[in-house]
Amino acid sequence: MTDEQLKRVLRAAMPQAGPLGPRRDLWPDVAQRIDSRAPGMHWFDWALAGTCLLLLLLFPELIPSLLYHL
């Protein structure tokens, strides 16, 4: 089997790939979703901040480690 025959057999066995990119521009949807969010902190943000503060009050030896990672 020659190289050309092998190429033809492989091309016949493999379907053509479709378009690689998205069908439309996605950025307008992303921008709209970002703009639609309510400003301010949600309850989960407050709960996470309170948990971190509580842990730092209970375990003050974690403060240097926290500062190192900031």
mmCIF file as Biopython writes it, N, C-alpha, C and O atoms, coordinates in Angstrom:
data_model
#
loop_
_atom_site.group_PDB
_atom_site.id
_atom_site.type_symbol
_atom_site.label_atom_id
_atom_site.label_alt_id
_atom_site.label_comp_id
_atom_site.label_asym_id
_atom_site.label_entity_id
_atom_site.label_seq_id
_atom_site.pdbx_PDB_ins_code
_atom_site.Cartn_x
_atom_site.Cartn_y
_atom_site.Cartn_z
_atom_site.occupancy
_atom_site.B_iso_or_equiv
_atom_site.auth_seq_id
_atom_site.auth_asym_id
_atom_site.pdbx_PDB_model_num
ATOM 1   N N  . MET A ? 1  ? 0.868   -1.172 0.000  1.0 0.0 1  A 1 
ATOM 2   C CA . MET A ? 1  ? 0.000   0.000  0.000  1.0 0.0 1  A 1 
ATOM 3   C C  . MET A ? 1  ? 0.908   1.226  0.000  1.0 0.0 1  A 1 
ATOM 4   O O  . MET A ? 1  ? 1.825   1.330  0.814  1.0 0.0 1  A 1 
ATOM 5   N N  . THR A ? 2  ? 0.650   2.132  -0.900 1.0 0.0 2  A 1 
ATOM 6   C CA . THR A ? 2  ? 1.476   3.328  -0.987 1.0 0.0 2  A 1 
ATOM 7   C C  . THR A ? 2  ? 0.976   4.377  -0.016 1.0 0.0 2  A 1 
ATOM 8   O O  . THR A ? 2  ? -0.079  4.231  0.601  1.0 0.0 2  A 1 
ATOM 9   N N  . ASP A ? 3  ? 1.755   5.431  0.104  1.0 0.0 3  A 1 
ATOM 10  C CA . ASP A ? 3  ? 1.363   6.512  1.011  1.0 0.0 3  A 1 
ATOM 11  C C  . ASP A ? 3  ? 0.068   7.170  0.566  1.0 0.0 3  A 1 
ATOM 12  O O  . ASP A ? 3  ? -0.768  7.513  1.402  1.0 0.0 3  A 1 
ATOM 13  N N  . GLU A ? 4  ? -0.111  7.349  -0.723 1.0 0.0 4  A 1 
ATOM 14  C CA . GLU A ? 4  ? -1.336  7.990  -1.224 1.0 0.0 4  A 1 
ATOM 15  C C  . GLU A ? 4  ? -2.558  7.129  -0.953 1.0 0.0 4  A 1 
ATOM 16  O O  . GLU A ? 4  ? -3.611  7.650  -0.585 1.0 0.0 4  A 1 
ATOM 17  N N  . GLN A ? 5  ? -2.436  5.826  -1.129 1.0 0.0 5  A 1 
ATOM 18  C CA . GLN A ? 5  ? -3.560  4.932  -0.845 1.0 0.0 5  A 1 
ATOM 19  C C  . GLN A ? 5  ? -3.892  4.935  0.647  1.0 0.0 5  A 1 
ATOM 20  O O  . GLN A ? 5  ? -5.060  4.928  1.036  1.0 0.0 5  A 1 
ATOM 21  N N  . LEU A ? 6  ? -2.861  4.945  1.463  1.0 0.0 6  A 1 
ATOM 22  C CA . LEU A ? 6  ? -3.075  4.994  2.904  1.0 0.0 6  A 1 
ATOM 23  C C  . LEU A ? 6  ? -3.769  6.284  3.309  1.0 0.0 6  A 1 
ATOM 24  O O  . LEU A ? 6  ? -4.672  6.265  4.145  1.0 0.0 6  A 1 
ATOM 25  N N  . LYS A ? 7  ? -3.362  7.394  2.730  1.0 0.0 7  A 1 
ATOM 26  C CA . LYS A ? 7  ? -4.014  8.680  3.029  1.0 0.0 7  A 1 
ATOM 27  C C  . LYS A ? 7  ? -5.478  8.641  2.643  1.0 0.0 7  A 1 
ATOM 28  O O  . LYS A ? 7  ? -6.331  9.116  3.393  1.0 0.0 7  A 1 
ATOM 29  N N  . ARG A ? 8  ? -5.785  8.071  1.461  1.0 0.0 8  A 1 
ATOM 30  C CA . ARG A ? 8  ? -7.182  8.003  1.012  1.0 0.0 8  A 1 
ATOM 31  C C  . ARG A ? 8  ? -8.016  7.119  1.936  1.0 0.0 8  A 1 
ATOM 32  O O  . ARG A ? 8  ? -9.157  7.454  2.253  1.0 0.0 8  A 1 
ATOM 33  N N  . VAL A ? 9  ? -7.454  5.996  2.366  1.0 0.0 9  A 1 
ATOM 34  C CA . VAL A ? 9  ? -8.183  5.085  3.257  1.0 0.0 9  A 1 
ATOM 35  C C  . VAL A ? 9  ? -8.441  5.758  4.601  1.0 0.0 9  A 1 
ATOM 36  O O  . VAL A ? 9  ? -9.543  5.661  5.140  1.0 0.0 9  A 1 
ATOM 37  N N  . LEU A ? 10 ? -7.433  6.439  5.147  1.0 0.0 10 A 1 
ATOM 38  C CA . LEU A ? 10 ? -7.607  7.117  6.433  1.0 0.0 10 A 1 
ATOM 39  C C  . LEU A ? 10 ? -8.599  8.258  6.337  1.0 0.0 10 A 1 
ATOM 40  O O  . LEU A ? 10 ? -9.417  8.439  7.239  1.0 0.0 10 A 1 
ATOM 41  N N  . ARG A ? 11 ? -8.544  9.024  5.271  1.0 0.0 11 A 1 
ATOM 42  C CA . ARG A ? 11 ? -9.507  10.136 5.102  1.0 0.0 11 A 1 
ATOM 43  C C  . ARG A ? 11 ? -10.924 9.615  4.941  1.0 0.0 11 A 1 
ATOM 44  O O  . ARG A ? 11 ? -11.869 10.246 5.413  1.0 0.0 11 A 1 
ATOM 45  N N  . ALA A ? 12 ? -11.088 8.471  4.281  1.0 0.0 12 A 1 
ATOM 46  C CA . ALA A ? 12 ? -12.424 7.895  4.118  1.0 0.0 12 A 1 
ATOM 47  C C  . ALA A ? 12 ? -12.948 7.357  5.449  1.0 0.0 12 A 1 
ATOM 48  O O  . ALA A ? 12 ? -14.154 7.382  5.695  1.0 0.0 12 A 1 
ATOM 49  N N  . ALA A ? 13 ? -12.055 6.872  6.303  1.0 0.0 13 A 1 
ATOM 50  C CA . ALA A ? 13 ? -12.476 6.285  7.579  1.0 0.0 13 A 1 
ATOM 51  C C  . ALA A ? 13 ? -12.812 7.354  8.610  1.0 0.0 13 A 1 
ATOM 52  O O  . ALA A ? 13 ? -13.654 7.128  9.478  1.0 0.0 13 A 1 
ATOM 53  N N  . MET A ? 14 ? -12.177 8.500  8.528  1.0 0.0 14 A 1 
ATOM 54  C CA . MET A ? 14 ? -12.390 9.559  9.522  1.0 0.0 14 A 1 
ATOM 55  C C  . MET A ? 14 ? -13.347 10.608 8.970  1.0 0.0 14 A 1 
ATOM 56  O O  . MET A ? 14 ? -13.137 11.110 7.866  1.0 0.0 14 A 1 
ATOM 57  N N  . PRO A ? 15 ? -14.410 10.954 9.729  1.0 0.0 15 A 1 
ATOM 58  C CA . PRO A ? 15 ? -15.322 12.004 9.252  1.0 0.0 15 A 1 
ATOM 59  C C  . PRO A ? 15 ? -14.643 13.373 9.326  1.0 0.0 15 A 1 
ATOM 60  O O  . PRO A ? 15 ? -13.712 13.584 10.103 1.0 0.0 15 A 1 
ATOM 61  N N  . GLN A ? 16 ? -15.127 14.282 8.510  1.0 0.0 16 A 1 
ATOM 62  C CA . GLN A ? 16 ? -14.605 15.644 8.518  1.0 0.0 16 A 1 
ATOM 63  C C  . GLN A ? 16 ? -14.988 16.323 9.822  1.0 0.0 16 A 1 
ATOM 64  O O  . GLN A ? 16 ? -16.098 16.148 10.325 1.0 0.0 16 A 1 
ATOM 65  N N  . ALA A ? 17 ? -14.064 17.093 10.361 1.0 0.0 17 A 1 
ATOM 66  C CA . ALA A ? 17 ? -14.336 17.834 11.594 1.0 0.0 17 A 1 
ATOM 67  C C  . ALA A ? 17 ? -15.238 19.021 11.277 1.0 0.0 17 A 1 
ATOM 68  O O  . ALA A ? 17 ? -15.127 19.636 10.217 1.0 0.0 17 A 1 
ATOM 69  N N  . GLY A ? 18 ? -16.118 19.327 12.195 1.0 0.0 18 A 1 
ATOM 70  C CA . GLY A ? 18 ? -17.003 20.469 12.028 1.0 0.0 18 A 1 
ATOM 71  C C  . GLY A ? 18 ? -16.271 21.758 12.355 1.0 0.0 18 A 1 
ATOM 72  O O  . GLY A ? 18 ? -15.055 21.755 12.544 1.0 0.0 18 A 1 
ATOM 73  N N  . PRO A ? 19 ? -17.003 22.852 12.421 1.0 0.0 19 A 1 
ATOM 74  C CA . PRO A ? 19 ? -16.364 24.122 12.783 1.0 0.0 19 A 1 
ATOM 75  C C  . PRO A ? 19 ? -15.790 24.046 14.199 1.0 0.0 19 A 1 
ATOM 76  O O  . PRO A ? 19 ? -16.410 23.481 15.099 1.0 0.0 19 A 1 
ATOM 77  N N  . LEU A ? 20 ? -14.619 24.611 14.384 1.0 0.0 20 A 1 
ATOM 78  C CA . LEU A ? 20 ? -13.933 24.489 15.663 1.0 0.0 20 A 1 
ATOM 79  C C  . LEU A ? 20 ? -14.357 25.547 16.675 1.0 0.0 20 A 1 
ATOM 80  O O  . LEU A ? 20 ? -14.280 25.299 17.878 1.0 0.0 20 A 1 
ATOM 81  N N  . GLY A ? 21 ? -14.789 26.689 16.236 1.0 0.0 21 A 1 
ATOM 82  C CA . GLY A ? 21 ? -15.141 27.770 17.145 1.0 0.0 21 A 1 
ATOM 83  C C  . GLY A ? 21 ? -16.616 27.752 17.509 1.0 0.0 21 A 1 
ATOM 84  O O  . GLY A ? 21 ? -17.382 26.955 16.966 1.0 0.0 21 A 1 
ATOM 85  N N  . PRO A ? 22 ? -17.015 28.622 18.420 1.0 0.0 22 A 1 
ATOM 86  C CA . PRO A ? 22 ? -18.440 28.716 18.763 1.0 0.0 22 A 1 
ATOM 87  C C  . PRO A ? 22 ? -19.236 29.274 17.587 1.0 0.0 22 A 1 
ATOM 88  O O  . PRO A ? 22 ? -18.694 29.966 16.726 1.0 0.0 22 A 1 
ATOM 89  N N  . ARG A ? 23 ? -20.517 28.964 17.566 1.0 0.0 23 A 1 
ATOM 90  C CA . ARG A ? 23 ? -21.366 29.406 16.466 1.0 0.0 23 A 1 
ATOM 91  C C  . ARG A ? 23 ? -21.660 30.895 16.510 1.0 0.0 23 A 1 
ATOM 92  O O  . ARG A ? 23 ? -22.033 31.491 15.500 1.0 0.0 23 A 1 
ATOM 93  N N  . ARG A ? 24 ? -21.490 31.494 17.684 1.0 0.0 24 A 1 
ATOM 94  C CA . ARG A ? 24 ? -21.754 32.933 17.798 1.0 0.0 24 A 1 
ATOM 95  C C  . ARG A ? 24 ? -20.828 33.514 18.854 1.0 0.0 24 A 1 
ATOM 96  O O  . ARG A ? 24 ? -20.148 32.778 19.569 1.0 0.0 24 A 1 
ATOM 97  N N  . ASP A ? 25 ? -20.805 34.830 18.949 1.0 0.0 25 A 1 
ATOM 98  C CA . ASP A ? 25 ? -19.958 35.506 19.916 1.0 0.0 25 A 1 
ATOM 99  C C  . ASP A ? 25 ? -20.579 35.362 21.303 1.0 0.0 25 A 1 
ATOM 100 O O  . ASP A ? 25 ? -21.746 35.698 21.502 1.0 0.0 25 A 1 
ATOM 101 N N  . LEU A ? 26 ? -19.804 34.866 22.254 1.0 0.0 26 A 1 
ATOM 102 C CA . LEU A ? 26 ? -20.315 34.615 23.600 1.0 0.0 26 A 1 
ATOM 103 C C  . LEU A ? 26 ? -20.096 35.781 24.552 1.0 0.0 26 A 1 
ATOM 104 O O  . LEU A ? 26 ? -20.694 35.813 25.628 1.0 0.0 26 A 1 
ATOM 105 N N  . TRP A ? 27 ? -19.251 36.740 24.181 1.0 0.0 27 A 1 
ATOM 106 C CA . TRP A ? 27 ? -18.926 37.817 25.110 1.0 0.0 27 A 1 
ATOM 107 C C  . TRP A ? 27 ? -20.133 38.679 25.494 1.0 0.0 27 A 1 
ATOM 108 O O  . TRP A ? 27 ? -20.232 39.045 26.665 1.0 0.0 27 A 1 
ATOM 109 N N  . PRO A ? 28 ? -21.055 39.028 24.591 1.0 0.0 28 A 1 
ATOM 110 C CA . PRO A ? 28 ? -22.215 39.823 25.046 1.0 0.0 28 A 1 
ATOM 111 C C  . PRO A ? 28 ? -23.007 39.144 26.163 1.0 0.0 28 A 1 
ATOM 112 O O  . PRO A ? 28 ? -23.466 39.817 27.085 1.0 0.0 28 A 1 
ATOM 113 N N  . ASP A ? 29 ? -23.173 37.823 26.093 1.0 0.0 29 A 1 
ATOM 114 C CA . ASP A ? 29 ? -23.886 37.106 27.161 1.0 0.0 29 A 1 
ATOM 115 C C  . ASP A ? 29 ? -23.111 37.156 28.474 1.0 0.0 29 A 1 
ATOM 116 O O  . ASP A ? 29 ? -23.704 37.318 29.541 1.0 0.0 29 A 1 
ATOM 117 N N  . VAL A ? 30 ? -21.790 37.018 28.397 1.0 0.0 30 A 1 
ATOM 118 C CA . VAL A ? 30 ? -20.962 37.072 29.603 1.0 0.0 30 A 1 
ATOM 119 C C  . VAL A ? 30 ? -21.032 38.456 30.225 1.0 0.0 30 A 1 
ATOM 120 O O  . VAL A ? 30 ? -21.191 38.582 31.439 1.0 0.0 30 A 1 
ATOM 121 N N  . ALA A ? 31 ? -20.915 39.497 29.406 1.0 0.0 31 A 1 
ATOM 122 C CA . ALA A ? 31 ? -20.972 40.868 29.918 1.0 0.0 31 A 1 
ATOM 123 C C  . ALA A ? 31 ? -22.332 41.162 30.555 1.0 0.0 31 A 1 
ATOM 124 O O  . ALA A ? 31 ? -22.405 41.820 31.592 1.0 0.0 31 A 1 
ATOM 125 N N  . GLN A ? 32 ? -23.393 40.681 29.939 1.0 0.0 32 A 1 
ATOM 126 C CA . GLN A ? 32 ? -24.736 40.902 30.500 1.0 0.0 32 A 1 
ATOM 127 C C  . GLN A ? 32 ? -24.880 40.181 31.839 1.0 0.0 32 A 1 
ATOM 128 O O  . GLN A ? 32 ? -25.477 40.720 32.771 1.0 0.0 32 A 1 
ATOM 129 N N  . ARG A ? 33 ? -24.340 38.975 31.941 1.0 0.0 33 A 1 
ATOM 130 C CA . ARG A ? 33 ? -24.441 38.230 33.198 1.0 0.0 33 A 1 
ATOM 131 C C  . ARG A ? 33 ? -23.650 38.913 34.307 1.0 0.0 33 A 1 
ATOM 132 O O  . ARG A ? 33 ? -24.091 38.946 35.456 1.0 0.0 33 A 1 
ATOM 133 N N  . ILE A ? 34 ? -22.487 39.456 33.967 1.0 0.0 34 A 1 
ATOM 134 C CA . ILE A ? 34 ? -21.691 40.170 34.963 1.0 0.0 34 A 1 
ATOM 135 C C  . ILE A ? 34 ? -22.425 41.428 35.420 1.0 0.0 34 A 1 
ATOM 136 O O  . ILE A ? 34 ? -22.450 41.730 36.613 1.0 0.0 34 A 1 
ATOM 137 N N  . ASP A ? 35 ? -23.017 42.157 34.489 1.0 0.0 35 A 1 
ATOM 138 C CA . ASP A ? 35 ? -23.724 43.389 34.828 1.0 0.0 35 A 1 
ATOM 139 C C  . ASP A ? 35 ? -25.015 43.125 35.599 1.0 0.0 35 A 1 
ATOM 140 O O  . ASP A ? 35 ? -25.467 43.991 36.349 1.0 0.0 35 A 1 
ATOM 141 N N  . SER A ? 36 ? -25.613 41.952 35.431 1.0 0.0 36 A 1 
ATOM 142 C CA . SER A ? 36 ? -26.891 41.676 36.088 1.0 0.0 36 A 1 
ATOM 143 C C  . SER A ? 36 ? -26.734 41.308 37.556 1.0 0.0 36 A 1 
ATOM 144 O O  . SER A ? 36 ? -27.714 41.303 38.300 1.0 0.0 36 A 1 
ATOM 145 N N  . ARG A ? 37 ? -25.514 41.001 37.981 1.0 0.0 37 A 1 
ATOM 146 C CA . ARG A ? 37 ? -25.307 40.641 39.389 1.0 0.0 37 A 1 
ATOM 147 C C  . ARG A ? 37 ? -25.540 41.851 40.277 1.0 0.0 37 A 1 
ATOM 148 O O  . ARG A ? 37 ? -25.185 42.982 39.943 1.0 0.0 37 A 1 
ATOM 149 N N  . ALA A ? 38 ? -26.139 41.575 41.403 1.0 0.0 38 A 1 
ATOM 150 C CA . ALA A ? 38 ? -26.399 42.642 42.363 1.0 0.0 38 A 1 
ATOM 151 C C  . ALA A ? 38 ? -25.089 43.043 43.037 1.0 0.0 38 A 1 
ATOM 152 O O  . ALA A ? 38 ? -24.284 42.182 43.392 1.0 0.0 38 A 1 
ATOM 153 N N  . PRO A ? 39 ? -24.872 44.337 43.213 1.0 0.0 39 A 1 
ATOM 154 C CA . PRO A ? 39 ? -23.636 44.747 43.890 1.0 0.0 39 A 1 
ATOM 155 C C  . PRO A ? 39 ? -23.684 44.380 45.368 1.0 0.0 39 A 1 
ATOM 156 O O  . PRO A ? 39 ? -24.758 44.221 45.948 1.0 0.0 39 A 1 
ATOM 157 N N  . GLY A ? 40 ? -22.529 44.251 45.954 1.0 0.0 40 A 1 
ATOM 158 C CA . GLY A ? 40 ? -22.469 43.928 47.378 1.0 0.0 40 A 1 
ATOM 159 C C  . GLY A ? 40 ? -22.099 42.487 47.596 1.0 0.0 40 A 1 
ATOM 160 O O  . GLY A ? 40 ? -21.879 41.724 46.655 1.0 0.0 40 A 1 
ATOM 161 N N  . MET A ? 41 ? -22.036 42.137 48.853 1.0 0.0 41 A 1 
ATOM 162 C CA . MET A ? 41 ? -21.634 40.778 49.222 1.0 0.0 41 A 1 
ATOM 163 C C  . MET A ? 41 ? -22.863 39.914 49.469 1.0 0.0 41 A 1 
ATOM 164 O O  . MET A ? 41 ? -23.858 40.375 50.030 1.0 0.0 41 A 1 
ATOM 165 N N  . HIS A ? 42 ? -22.786 38.681 49.053 1.0 0.0 42 A 1 
ATOM 166 C CA . HIS A ? 42 ? -23.872 37.729 49.283 1.0 0.0 42 A 1 
ATOM 167 C C  . HIS A ? 42 ? -23.682 37.059 50.642 1.0 0.0 42 A 1 
ATOM 168 O O  . HIS A ? 42 ? -22.658 37.254 51.297 1.0 0.0 42 A 1 
ATOM 169 N N  . TRP A ? 43 ? -24.652 36.282 51.056 1.0 0.0 43 A 1 
ATOM 170 C CA . TRP A ? 43 ? -24.598 35.654 52.376 1.0 0.0 43 A 1 
ATOM 171 C C  . TRP A ? 43 ? -23.406 34.706 52.491 1.0 0.0 43 A 1 
ATOM 172 O O  . TRP A ? 43 ? -22.810 34.587 53.561 1.0 0.0 43 A 1 
ATOM 173 N N  . PHE A ? 44 ? -23.056 34.029 51.390 1.0 0.0 44 A 1 
ATOM 174 C CA . PHE A ? 44 ? -21.943 33.097 51.449 1.0 0.0 44 A 1 
ATOM 175 C C  . PHE A ? 44 ? -20.626 33.827 51.700 1.0 0.0 44 A 1 
ATOM 176 O O  . PHE A ? 44 ? -19.767 33.325 52.425 1.0 0.0 44 A 1 
ATOM 177 N N  . ASP A ? 45 ? -20.464 35.011 51.105 1.0 0.0 45 A 1 
ATOM 178 C CA . ASP A ? 45 ? -19.254 35.797 51.331 1.0 0.0 45 A 1 
ATOM 179 C C  . ASP A ? 45 ? -19.134 36.196 52.792 1.0 0.0 45 A 1 
ATOM 180 O O  . ASP A ? 45 ? -18.051 36.134 53.374 1.0 0.0 45 A 1 
ATOM 181 N N  . TRP A ? 46 ? -20.248 36.606 53.382 1.0 0.0 46 A 1 
ATOM 182 C CA . TRP A ? 46 ? -20.230 36.991 54.794 1.0 0.0 46 A 1 
ATOM 183 C C  . TRP A ? 46 ? -19.935 35.783 55.689 1.0 0.0 46 A 1 
ATOM 184 O O  . TRP A ? 46 ? -19.195 35.889 56.667 1.0 0.0 46 A 1 
ATOM 185 N N  . ALA A ? 47 ? -20.524 34.634 55.340 1.0 0.0 47 A 1 
ATOM 186 C CA . ALA A ? 47 ? -20.279 33.428 56.134 1.0 0.0 47 A 1 
ATOM 187 C C  . ALA A ? 47 ? -18.813 33.005 56.049 1.0 0.0 47 A 1 
ATOM 188 O O  . ALA A ? 47 ? -18.228 32.595 57.052 1.0 0.0 47 A 1 
ATOM 189 N N  . LEU A ? 48 ? -18.225 33.101 54.877 1.0 0.0 48 A 1 
ATOM 190 C CA . LEU A ? 48 ? -16.822 32.744 54.711 1.0 0.0 48 A 1 
ATOM 191 C C  . LEU A ? 48 ? -15.908 33.698 55.470 1.0 0.0 48 A 1 
ATOM 192 O O  . LEU A ? 48 ? -14.946 33.265 56.104 1.0 0.0 48 A 1 
ATOM 193 N N  . ALA A ? 49 ? -16.202 34.986 55.409 1.0 0.0 49 A 1 
ATOM 194 C CA . ALA A ? 49 ? -15.401 35.971 56.136 1.0 0.0 49 A 1 
ATOM 195 C C  . ALA A ? 49 ? -15.538 35.758 57.648 1.0 0.0 49 A 1 
ATOM 196 O O  . ALA A ? 49 ? -14.547 35.845 58.372 1.0 0.0 49 A 1 
ATOM 197 N N  . GLY A ? 50 ? -16.756 35.480 58.133 1.0 0.0 50 A 1 
ATOM 198 C CA . GLY A ? 50 ? -16.957 35.223 59.555 1.0 0.0 50 A 1 
ATOM 199 C C  . GLY A ? 50 ? -16.247 33.973 60.021 1.0 0.0 50 A 1 
ATOM 200 O O  . GLY A ? 50 ? -15.690 33.947 61.118 1.0 0.0 50 A 1 
ATOM 201 N N  . THR A ? 51 ? -16.260 32.935 59.203 1.0 0.0 51 A 1 
ATOM 202 C CA . THR A ? 51 ? -15.554 31.701 59.551 1.0 0.0 51 A 1 
ATOM 203 C C  . THR A ? 51 ? -14.059 31.945 59.641 1.0 0.0 51 A 1 
ATOM 204 O O  . THR A ? 51 ? -13.407 31.462 60.567 1.0 0.0 51 A 1 
ATOM 205 N N  . CYS A ? 52 ? -13.510 32.688 58.692 1.0 0.0 52 A 1 
ATOM 206 C CA . CYS A ? 52 ? -12.073 32.999 58.729 1.0 0.0 52 A 1 
ATOM 207 C C  . CYS A ? 52 ? -11.722 33.809 59.976 1.0 0.0 52 A 1 
ATOM 208 O O  . CYS A ? 52 ? -10.717 33.536 60.633 1.0 0.0 52 A 1 
ATOM 209 N N  . LEU A ? 53 ? -12.534 34.784 60.296 1.0 0.0 53 A 1 
ATOM 210 C CA . LEU A ? 53 ? -12.278 35.600 61.479 1.0 0.0 53 A 1 
ATOM 211 C C  . LEU A ? 53 ? -12.362 34.754 62.748 1.0 0.0 53 A 1 
ATOM 212 O O  . LEU A ? 53 ? -11.530 34.896 63.644 1.0 0.0 53 A 1 
ATOM 213 N N  . LEU A ? 54 ? -13.351 33.887 62.827 1.0 0.0 54 A 1 
ATOM 214 C CA . LEU A ? 54 ? -13.489 33.009 63.986 1.0 0.0 54 A 1 
ATOM 215 C C  . LEU A ? 54 ? -12.283 32.085 64.123 1.0 0.0 54 A 1 
ATOM 216 O O  . LEU A ? 54 ? -11.775 31.889 65.227 1.0 0.0 54 A 1 
ATOM 217 N N  . LEU A ? 55 ? -11.828 31.523 63.022 1.0 0.0 55 A 1 
ATOM 218 C CA . LEU A ? 55 ? -10.657 30.646 63.066 1.0 0.0 55 A 1 
ATOM 219 C C  . LEU A ? 55 ? -9.413  31.399 63.498 1.0 0.0 55 A 1 
ATOM 220 O O  . LEU A ? 55 ? -8.589  30.860 64.237 1.0 0.0 55 A 1 
ATOM 221 N N  . LEU A ? 56 ? -9.265  32.647 63.046 1.0 0.0 56 A 1 
ATOM 222 C CA . LEU A ? 56 ? -8.102  33.436 63.453 1.0 0.0 56 A 1 
ATOM 223 C C  . LEU A ? 56 ? -8.174  33.813 64.931 1.0 0.0 56 A 1 
ATOM 224 O O  . LEU A ? 56 ? -7.141  33.927 65.591 1.0 0.0 56 A 1 
ATOM 225 N N  . LEU A ? 57 ? -9.388  34.008 65.457 1.0 0.0 57 A 1 
ATOM 226 C CA . LEU A ? 57 ? -9.530  34.305 66.882 1.0 0.0 57 A 1 
ATOM 227 C C  . LEU A ? 57 ? -9.269  33.062 67.737 1.0 0.0 57 A 1 
ATOM 228 O O  . LEU A ? 57 ? -8.693  33.162 68.820 1.0 0.0 57 A 1 
ATOM 229 N N  . LEU A ? 58 ? -9.690  31.904 67.255 1.0 0.0 58 A 1 
ATOM 230 C CA . LEU A ? 58 ? -9.486  30.669 68.011 1.0 0.0 58 A 1 
ATOM 231 C C  . LEU A ? 58 ? -8.060  30.144 67.893 1.0 0.0 58 A 1 
ATOM 232 O O  . LEU A ? 58 ? -7.535  29.548 68.833 1.0 0.0 58 A 1 
ATOM 233 N N  . PHE A ? 59 ? -7.438  30.363 66.744 1.0 0.0 59 A 1 
ATOM 234 C CA . PHE A ? 59 ? -6.089  29.854 66.493 1.0 0.0 59 A 1 
ATOM 235 C C  . PHE A ? 59 ? -5.189  30.988 65.999 1.0 0.0 59 A 1 
ATOM 236 O O  . PHE A ? 59 ? -4.917  31.070 64.801 1.0 0.0 59 A 1 
ATOM 237 N N  . PRO A ? 60 ? -4.726  31.855 66.883 1.0 0.0 60 A 1 
ATOM 238 C CA . PRO A ? 60 ? -3.915  33.001 66.447 1.0 0.0 60 A 1 
ATOM 239 C C  . PRO A ? 60 ? -2.565  32.593 65.856 1.0 0.0 60 A 1 
ATOM 240 O O  . PRO A ? 60 ? -1.921  33.396 65.182 1.0 0.0 60 A 1 
ATOM 241 N N  . GLU A ? 61 ? -2.130  31.354 66.101 1.0 0.0 61 A 1 
ATOM 242 C CA . GLU A ? 61 ? -0.859  30.926 65.516 1.0 0.0 61 A 1 
ATOM 243 C C  . GLU A ? 61 ? -0.953  30.759 63.990 1.0 0.0 61 A 1 
ATOM 244 O O  . GLU A ? 61 ? 0.066   30.574 63.325 1.0 0.0 61 A 1 
ATOM 245 N N  . LEU A ? 62 ? -2.165  30.823 63.441 1.0 0.0 62 A 1 
ATOM 246 C CA . LEU A ? 62 ? -2.340  30.737 61.989 1.0 0.0 62 A 1 
ATOM 247 C C  . LEU A ? 62 ? -2.096  32.073 61.284 1.0 0.0 62 A 1 
ATOM 248 O O  . LEU A ? 62 ? -1.980  32.108 60.059 1.0 0.0 62 A 1 
ATOM 249 N N  . ILE A ? 63 ? -2.017  33.157 62.030 1.0 0.0 63 A 1 
ATOM 250 C CA . ILE A ? 63 ? -1.862  34.477 61.430 1.0 0.0 63 A 1 
ATOM 251 C C  . ILE A ? 63 ? -0.576  34.588 60.606 1.0 0.0 63 A 1 
ATOM 252 O O  . ILE A ? 63 ? -0.645  35.074 59.477 1.0 0.0 63 A 1 
ATOM 253 N N  . PRO A ? 64 ? 0.594   34.166 61.103 1.0 0.0 64 A 1 
ATOM 254 C CA . PRO A ? 64 ? 1.790   34.247 60.245 1.0 0.0 64 A 1 
ATOM 255 C C  . PRO A ? 64 ? 1.665   33.425 58.965 1.0 0.0 64 A 1 
ATOM 256 O O  . PRO A ? 64 ? 2.137   33.842 57.908 1.0 0.0 64 A 1 
ATOM 257 N N  . SER A ? 65 ? 1.039   32.273 59.060 1.0 0.0 65 A 1 
ATOM 258 C CA . SER A ? 65 ? 0.844   31.455 57.864 1.0 0.0 65 A 1 
ATOM 259 C C  . SER A ? 65 ? -0.073  32.156 56.855 1.0 0.0 65 A 1 
ATOM 260 O O  . SER A ? 65 ? 0.170   32.117 55.649 1.0 0.0 65 A 1 
ATOM 261 N N  . LEU A ? 66 ? -1.116  32.788 57.363 1.0 0.0 66 A 1 
ATOM 262 C CA . LEU A ? 66 ? -2.020  33.533 56.493 1.0 0.0 66 A 1 
ATOM 263 C C  . LEU A ? 66 ? -1.293  34.692 55.819 1.0 0.0 66 A 1 
ATOM 264 O O  . LEU A ? 66 ? -1.439  34.913 54.617 1.0 0.0 66 A 1 
ATOM 265 N N  . LEU A ? 67 ? -0.509  35.429 56.601 1.0 0.0 67 A 1 
ATOM 266 C CA . LEU A ? 67 ? 0.218   36.544 56.028 1.0 0.0 67 A 1 
ATOM 267 C C  . LEU A ? 67 ? 1.254   36.082 55.005 1.0 0.0 67 A 1 
ATOM 268 O O  . LEU A ? 67 ? 1.508   36.773 54.018 1.0 0.0 67 A 1 
ATOM 269 N N  . TYR A ? 68 ? 1.843   34.929 55.236 1.0 0.0 68 A 1 
ATOM 270 C CA . TYR A ? 68 ? 2.815   34.394 54.283 1.0 0.0 68 A 1 
ATOM 271 C C  . TYR A ? 68 ? 2.142   34.096 52.932 1.0 0.0 68 A 1 
ATOM 272 O O  . TYR A ? 68 ? 2.731   34.346 51.880 1.0 0.0 68 A 1 
ATOM 273 N N  . HIS A ? 69 ? 0.935   33.573 52.957 1.0 0.0 69 A 1 
ATOM 274 C CA . HIS A ? 69 ? 0.241   33.204 51.719 1.0 0.0 69 A 1 
ATOM 275 C C  . HIS A ? 69 ? -0.415  34.390 51.037 1.0 0.0 69 A 1 
ATOM 276 O O  . HIS A ? 69 ? -0.835  34.274 49.886 1.0 0.0 69 A 1 
ATOM 277 N N  . LEU A ? 70 ? -0.514  35.502 51.699 1.0 0.0 70 A 1 
ATOM 278 C CA . LEU A ? 70 ? -1.060  36.683 51.046 1.0 0.0 70 A 1 
ATOM 279 C C  . LEU A ? 70 ? 0.028   37.309 50.217 1.0 0.0 70 A 1 
ATOM 280 O O  . LEU A ? 70 ? -0.200  38.330 49.568 1.0 0.0 70 A 1 
#
